[in-house]
Amino acid sequence: MKVQLGRHAPLGATFDGRGTNFAVFSENGEGVELCLFDARGVETRFALPGQTEHVWHGYVEGVVPGQRYGYRVFGNYEPTKGQRFNSAKLLVDPYARMLDGKVQNDPSVYGFDARSAVLADSRDSAPHVPKGVVCDETFDWEDDRPLRTPWEDTVLYELHIKGMTATHPEVPAQLRGTYLGLGDESVVAHLRSIGVTAVELLPVFDCADEGFLRDKGLVNYWGYNPISFFAPEQRLATQSAKARDEFREMVKRLHRGGIEVILDVVYNHTGEGGEQGPTLSLRGIDNQVYYRVKPAQRDHYEDFTGCGNSLNVSHPQTLKLICDSLRYWVTDMHVDGFRFDLAVVLGRHGHHFDRHASFLSILHQDPILSSVKLIAEPWDLGPEGYQVGNFPIIWREWNGRFRDVVRKFWRGDRSVMSELGYRATGSSDLFGDDGRGPSASINFVSAHDGFTLRDLVSYERKHNDANLEDNRDGSDENYSRNFGIEGETSDLAITARRLSQVKNFFISLWFAQGVPMLSMGDELFRTQRGNNNAYAQDNELSYVDWSDTESSRNILAFVRACAALRKHESGFRRGSFLRGARLGLGTDSAWFRTDGKPMAPSDWTAPEAAMLALFVGSGARHGYLLVFNAEGHDVRFVLPDVVASYAVELDSSGSLPIAWGAGDTLIVPATTALVLRGDRPGKG
């Protein structure tokens, strides 16, 4: 083989039918070697002969798909100047479409000498790090097209691909825990039965397990530690060499079932970690281009993520890498959108968040990326890191304030009614001043990070001992309630109260204005036994339990009823905020006190109140009354005369009669949520 000049675009490894062009960006590097590996792991090196606009490039005839490769980049190892070049370290191509192998727990993967961080380590890391794989672009998508589900009709379901299907009895054993397992007809049918229109997948980028986890025999199960922004995680495929095609097949099957695919993406940091982390890719290619180094201490990173480093999104090449990755997942992998982990990092200009920062502006004008679903996790660990409500108009945001106030209210906290009113009606105080509507709010009560809904009603303390961090990790404040016993119990009365409380959460979630997001397995009453940070638990603690129990059947039937009602009634899926119109046929919405009268401003600040009701119009002849009683006792509630009659659609207590008339006094059981259908005279 001989290396020819090649070309500087596109970046990555591009097969043209005869050979492969290799191109990698390194602004401060002094030379780049392409390293090819045969089936036995024998390495052949070529100096890339071309250098154009900081891109090193070369073309090798005869290199075909399946070829494994990496780079070695030459330059100064001077950490105090921000430079960490070390040609002894084999580096992953940032644009590699597939990887082969995982990072191994070997000292050679670290770029610094253990005796002195100012010296470069000279051991060859090649046997212990992943290699890129040259790919071709052939795949039969058949007639697959974007579904473009409107935001108002969207129901999100956050899941981990392995955890969702690892124990699913109807998924073929060889497919459980994989991309193809998630695309199995039985899983798609389950998702459709609970109203899901889009799955939000925990990270699928190929990732590294942190050294401290490997030392403990654990793994980064969640995957928030990427070493590639293009290659799908190998461990989620039936065969690592087929990861890319199996991911695409999964997308095609989900689309066929009417379900969009949204990726939880991590562009705020990488798996190379802090200055004591391994040298795997960007650090060795051009450290100060890709990472934010401290201006006065350039051997240290600015860390807004808690993971050791933050990507330098102020540099054009880092922005290009991220945007090229996003476009690739849309155009080549057919995904429908993204949820951005710690998205505030990507909007930082200097040390402050700026909704007009370069990255956010690029996405706004990009004809491909501006047309897909964009969701922000609107916080990070830096200064002014909580930015809920401050992202640009095309973004939706995880609404952590919805989660917290719903949990607090049903726990019995007082003085939260006013905020609950905003959250239940779409959070106009957060999203109503910039042209966005209720769908800007991604409403959730539970997510991967925190208690499951079952644990939220079963534990008042975290129990993270399995993570081997002395229970120091995870949040200490979960706004949870155990109803008298910490953990599992055979007490039937407590179990009944817990089931009722979970139904309260579901009613609060499904019938609030905004986009509901369910968390994997909550509809089956899933427990993690009190672990609220199961990021390292690749075992049954984190997997959905598909066992058919009385409790799981009870909750699943309730969730399906919620989904069917929300889908049927457009009043719960509004594109604009509720206005609170006059009572009568034009009623948009109205809040009521326990005496059936409209709430006055002073009622919202009543210090001991924990009971309220919201009427939402849904068509000219009927509407729905949402009744929330978080008191620890039964409450007498006079049904308002905005309609003539009421019928119970959903009752978390399961104890009320079905039919009622306006003006009747309803005894609402303690800690109960209701959905009542109200009909006006002359209903057709």
N, C-alpha and C positions, 0 to 999 in steps of 0.2 A: 504494500500500500504506500501511496505517496500523498502528501497533503498539498493541495493547490490553494490559490489565493482565496477563492470563494467570495462571499459577499457579506456585508454587515447587517443585512436585514432579510428575513425576520430574525429576531433573537431566538436562541434555542437550537435544537437539532431538527433539521428539515430534510426529509427524504424526498428525492425528486424522481425516483424510479431507477436511477443509475448509482447514486451515491448519496451522501448526506453532507449538508452544509452545517457548520457549527459556528455560533456567534454568541459572545458573552461580553457584557459591559463591565469595564474596570477602568475608572478614570485615573486612579493613582497607581495602578499596577505597572510593573516594568516589563512584564512578559507573561504569557499564558501558554501552558502545555495542555493539549488534549490527550486524555488517557483512555485507551480502549482496552477492554478486558475480554479474554476468551472464556470458554465454558469452564476452564480449569482455574480461572482467576489470574492467569498470566497477563501482565500489563505491558502495553506498547504505547510509547509516548511520542507525540508530535508537537513541535512548536508551532503555534498558530501564526502564519506568516503575515496576515493582514491586520492593519489597525486603522480604523476609520471612525472618526467622531467618538473616540474612547471605546469603540467596540472592537474586540479582537476576534478574528474570523479565519476560517479555513474550510476547504472542501476536500472530502476523502471519498474517492470513487470506490465502489464495492462495499461500503458500509450500508447495511440494510436494516429494516426493522427487526428488533430483538437485540441489536448490539447494545452492550452495556458500556457506559462511559462516565467520565468525570473530568474535572479540571484541577490543575495545580497552577496557582498564581504566584508570581515572583514579585518581590518588592521588599521594603524595609519593615522589620519588626521593631517598631518603636511605639509602644502603647501610650507613652506620655504625649505623643504627637497624634494620637488617634489611629495609627497604622498598625495592623496586626497581620501582615502578609507572612505566610509560612508555607513554602513549597513542599514541605514534608506532609502536608495535610491534603488528602483528596477531598475535593469540594463538589457538592451537588449543584448541578446546573439549575439556577432559579427558574428556568423555563422548561425543565424536564417534564414531559407529559406523563411519565410513569417512572417509578423507582423500583429497584430490586434490592431487597435486604433492608435490615433495620440497624439503627445505631446500637453498637454493643458497648457493654460496660468495660471499656479498656482504657488505660491511661493515655494511649496514643491519640485519642480523639481530641485531646486538649492541646491548644496551640502554644501554651506557655510552659516553661520548665518549672517543675514542682519545687526546685530549689530556689528559684528567683523568678518572679513574674516579669522581670525586664528582659529575660532571656527566652528565646524561642526553643520549643521542644523539637528535637530532631527525629523522633520516631515516626515511621510511616504509618499513617492511619488507614490506608486503603483496605486492608483486610477486615476492618471493623466498622465501616460506614456504608450507607446505601450507594448504589450506582444509578445514574440515569439510564433510561432505556429508550432507544430510538423507536419511534412509533410511525405507523402509517395512519391515514385519516379515513380509511374505509369503514363504514358502518351502515347497515340498512335501517334507516329510521322509518321506513314505510311512509305512512301519511301523517306522522307525528307533527303537531302544530301547537303553538302556545295556546293555553286555555283562556287567558285574559279574564279570569273571574273578577267581577267588580269588587272593590273593597267592601262595599256595603253587604255583599253576599258571602264574604269570606269568613270561614271558621278555621282557625289555625290549630294544629296539633303538634306540639313539640315532642320529638322522640329521638332516641338513640337507636341506630340501625340494629346493632347487635341485641341491645336490651329488649327491643320490641318483639323479636321473634326467636330468641335463643331457646325458649321452652314452649313455643307455640305447637300444640299437638297436631294441627292440621297442615303445618308447613313440613314438607319433606325433610327428613333428618339432615340430609347433606346440604340443605339450603338454610337451615336455621342460623340466625345471627349474621346474615349476609345481605348484600344488595338484592340479590335475587329472592331471598326470603321475604324482604319487605315488599317486593313486587308480586308476591304470591296472591292468587285470587282470594284466598281466605282472609288475608290481612286487608286487602283492598275492600272486601265486602264489609268487614268489621268497621273500618274507618267510615265508609259511606253510611253505615247504619247509625252512626252517632253524629252525622251531619258534617263531617270534616270535608273541607274543600281544598286544603293545602297542608302538607306536612312540612314542618320546620325541622330540618335534620341537624342534630349536633354535629360538630365539625367532621368533615370527610377528607380534609387535606391530609396527606401523609405526614405523620408527626413522630416526635421522639419522646421516649420516656425519660423523665428527669433522672439524673444519677442517684439522687437520694431515694427515689422510688425503686429503682433497680436494686439498690443495696438492701431494700426491705422485701424484695420479692414481689413488688407491686408494679402496676403499669398506669400510665395516664389513660384511663378508660374513656373519659369524656373527649379527649383529643384536642384540648385547647393549648397545643404546644407544637405548631406546625414547623416543618423544615422545607416544605414545598407549598407553593400557592397554585400549582397546576395538577399535581399527581394525586389521584384518589388513594385513600388509605388502603394498603394491601390487605390488612387483617380483616377487612370487611368483605373480601371476595372469597369465592370457593377455591380459586387458584390465584395467587398473587399476580401471575403473568396476564390474567384476564380481568384485572380490576377495572380497567377503563371501560371495556365493553360491557362488563356486568353492571357497572353503574349506569351506563346509557340504557341498557335493557330495562333496568329498574324504573328509570324515568319514563320510558315508553309505556310500560305497563301501568304505572300510576296515572299517567295522562289518559290512557285508554279508559281508566276507571273514573275520570273526571276530577282527579286530584293533582293539584299543582305541587311543585317541588321547590322549596326555599331552603337555601343553605345558610347555616350559622357559620359565618366566616371570620377568621382571625387575621386581621392585617395590622393589628396594633403592636404585636411583638412576634418573635420567632422562638423556636425551641433551642436556640443557641444560648439563651439566658443572659445572665450578667457577665461581668468581666472574668469570673471564675468558671464560666461555662465552656462547652466544647466548641471547636471550630469545625463547622459542618458545611457552610455555604456562604452566606452574605458576609459574615465576619472576615473570612479569608479572601473574598473576592474584592471587597472594598469597604472596610469597616465604617469609615467616616462618611461615606455616601449613603449607606443604607440605614445606619443607626444614629440616634441622637446622642452625641457624646457631650459631656459637660464642658462648657467653654474654658473654664479655669482648671479643669482636671480631666483631661481628654482620655485618660485611661479608665474612666468611669462613665457609665451610661446614665442619662436621664431616664428615670423609670416611673411612668405614670400608670403602669399596668400591674405592678406587684409580681411580675414575672422576670425581672432582671434587665429588660431592655425595652425601648420604644422605637418603632420605625421612624425614620427621618422623612416624614411626608412633605417637608419643605423642599426636598431635592427633586428636580424633574424626573430623574431616572427612577427613583423610588415610586413616585406617582405613576410613572409609565408602567412599572412592574405590576402595581396593584390593579390599574385599569385594564391592562392587557389580560391579567388573570380573570377579572370579572367578565370581560367580553368573551373570553374563551369558554367560561362555564355557561354563558348564555347561548353563544352561537354553536359551539362544538358539542356541548353536553346537554343543551336544551333545558337548563333550569329556568325557573320562573321568577326568581328573585333572591334576595339576600337579607339576612339579619346580621348586622355588624356588631361583633363583640367589642365592648368598651369603645363605642364609636366616637366618644369625645376626643380620644387621642387623634383621630383622623381629622378633626376640626380645629386642632390647636394651631394658632398662629403665635409662635413664640411660646409663652407659658399660659396664654389665655385662649379660651374657646371663642371662635369667630364663625358665625353661621355663613359667612361669605368666604371662608378659607378655601384654598386652592382645590383641595380634593372634593369638597362639597359642590363647588362651582363647576368643576369638570363633569361630575355626574349629572348635574342639572342640564347641561347643554349637549351631552352625549346622546346621539339618536338611538343607540341601542340600550344603554344603561338607564336612561331616563324613562324608558317605557316598561321596565320591569318593577316588581315590588321591592321597595327599599325600606328596611326597618332598622331603626337605631336602638341599640342598648345605650341610652343617653346619659351615661356616667362613666367615669374612670376614677383613678386614685390620685390624680393630680389636684392642684389648687383649682377652686371653682369647678369641681369635677361633676357636680350634679346639674344636668342641663335639660331635664324633662320639660318639653314644651318649646324648646329653642332651636330645633332643627328646621331646615328650609321646607318649603311648601310641598315638595314631592315626597317627603319622608313621612313614614309612620314611626311611632315610638313605643317601646315597652313602657307602660305606665306603672312604675313602681308605687306611685301614690295610690292608685286603685287597689293594688294588692294589699298595701298596709292598712288602709282605712277599712276595707271589707273585713280583714282579719280582726282588727281592733273592735269594730262594731259588733261582730258576732261573738267575740270573746266577752263582751259586756262592758267595754270601755265607754265612758260617758264623754260628752262634749265633742263628739266626732260627727254628729248628724249633718252639720253644715257642709263639711267636706264630702261626706257620703252623697249628699244631694248633687254636688258637682260631678262626682265620679260616675254616679248612676245615669247621668244625662249626657255623658260624652266628654266631660272635662272641658267645657267651653272656657273656663278660666285659664287653661293651659294652651288650648289650640284655637280659640275663637277669634284671636286678634290678628291673624296673619293669613286669612283666606282658607284655612283648613276646616274640615268638618269633624263630626264625631269619629269617623274612621281613622283619623290620625292617632287615636288612642288604641293601642293594643292592650286590652284588658286581660289580666290574669290574676289568679289567686295563688297558684303554685307553678313552679318551673323546675328544671333540672337542678338548679341551685337552691336548696332549701328543703323543707319538709314536703312530703307528699300530702295530699288532702287527708288521707287516713291518719298519717302521723301528726298532722296539724290538730287533730281532735283526740290524739292518744298520748302525746308527750308534751311536757312543758319545759323539758331540758333536752339539749342535743346529746346524742349517744354515738360519738364518732370514733370509738376506740378501735374499730377495725382499720382505720387509716394509720394507726401506729404513730400518731402525733400527740399522744397524751390528752386527747379530746380538746386540744387548743384550737384546732381549725374549725371553720364554719361559723356562722352567725350565732351570737349568744341571745339575740332577741328575735323571736319568731312569732310573737303575738298569738301564741297557741293556748290550748286549753285541753286538759286531759279528763275532765269530768270525774275526778276523784281518785283515779288509779293511774299511775305512770306506766304506760305500755299496754301490752295485750292483756285481756281479761276475759273470763267466762261469765262475768256478771251480765245478765241479759238486759237489765235496765240501763246500764251504762252503754252497752253496745247499741241499744236502740237510740239513745241520745246522740251517740257519735254518728250513727247513720243519718239521723235527722239534721245534725249540724253540717255534714258534708252536703246534704241536699240544699241547705241554706246557701252554702257557697256556690253551688251550681246555679241556683235561681238568680243569685246576685250577679253571676258572670254572664249567663246566657241572655238575660233580659235587660242588661245595661246597654245604653247606646255606645257604639264603638265596635271594635273587632274582638270577639272572644278568642282566647287561646287556652286550650286544654293541655295538660301535661300528661305524658305517656302513662297509661295504666290507672289514672285516677278514676276513670269510669268503671274500673274493676276493683276498686277499693284496695289499691296496691300499697304495701308498706315497705319501708327501708329500715324498719326496726329502730326508728329514731335517729338514723344517720342523716344529717342535713347537708352533707358535703361528700357524696359518694363518688367523687371524681376518680378515685383509684381502685374502685371495687368492680372488677371484671368478673362477677360471679352472680349468684342468684339474688344477692342483696339488691342489685341494680336491675335485675331482669323483671319484666312483667310476668306475674304469676297468672297463668291462664286457667287455674283450677276453677271448677264450677262449684261455687259455694252459695249458700243462701244470701250472704251479704253481697257478693259480687253480682249475683243476678238482680238483687234489689236495686243497687246503685246503677247498674247498666240499663235496666228498664227505665229508671228515672231520667237518666241522661238522654236516652233515645226520645223520651217524651218531650224533654226540653228542646232538643234539636228539631223535632218535627214542628213544634209550635212556633219557634223562632223562624223557621224556614217558611211557614205558611203565612205569617203575619208581618207585613212590610213595616208596620209601626215600630217594630224593634230593630229595623235595619235602615234607618233614615240617613239620607245624604247630607242633611243640614241639622243644626241644633234645634232642639225643642224650644219653643218661644213662650209657652204658657199662655195660650189664648183664652178668650172668655169661655165661661161654662156654657154648655148647650151643644148644638150640633157641630159647632166649629171648634170644639175643644181639641187642642193640640196636646196639652198636658196640664196637670194640676197636682199639687201636693196637699194632703189632707191630714188633719189632726185626728185623735182618737174619737172626738165628738162628731166627726163627719164634716166639719167645717174646713174651709181652705186655711192653710197655714199662714200665719202672720209672720213678719220679719222677726219678731221677738221669740217665736217658737223655735227658730233654728238655733238659738243660743241657750235654750233651756238647759241648765247644767246637769239635770238628772235624766233627761229624756233619752230613751233608747227604742222608740217605736215611731214609725212613720209609714205613710202610704203614698204611692205615686200612681196617678191615672195617666195612661198613655193612649191617645186616640189611634185607631187603626181602621180607617175608612169612615164613611159618613154615619153608619148605623151602630157601630160598636167600638169598644176599646177594652183595655185591660188594666186592672187595678193590681199593682204590686204592693203587698203588705209585708212589712218587715218588723217583727217583734223580737228584739234582742234582750228584753227584760227576762229576769229569772222567774217570772210569774205570769199567769194568764192575764190578758188585758181585754177589757170591753171596748169594742170598736164599732162605731155606728157607720154603716155603709153609706157613703155619700150619694146624693140624689142626682149626680151627673148622668146616670142611666137609670132605667126602670128596674132591671133585674140583674142578678149576678149568678154565675155558675163557677164552681171550683174547677180549675184546669189542673193546677199543681198545688200540692200541699205537703210540705216537708214533714209534718207530723203524721200525716195519713189518718187523721181522726175526725175531720170535719164533714158534715153533710154536704151535698152537692149544690143545692139551689137556695138562693137568697133573694130578697127584695130590697130595693133602695129604702133606707131608713131602718132596716133591721139591725139589731145589735148582735154582732158576731163576737164570740168569745175566742180570741186568738190565743192558742196555747203558748206557753213560755218557749222562747228560743225557736220561733217558727217563721218560715217565709211562705207566702201564698201568692199564687197567680190566679186572679179571678177574671173571668170574661164578663164584661158588662154589655148588655144589649139595650138599645133604645127602642121605644115603641115603634111599631111598623116595620120591624126588621124583615127583610125579604130573604 
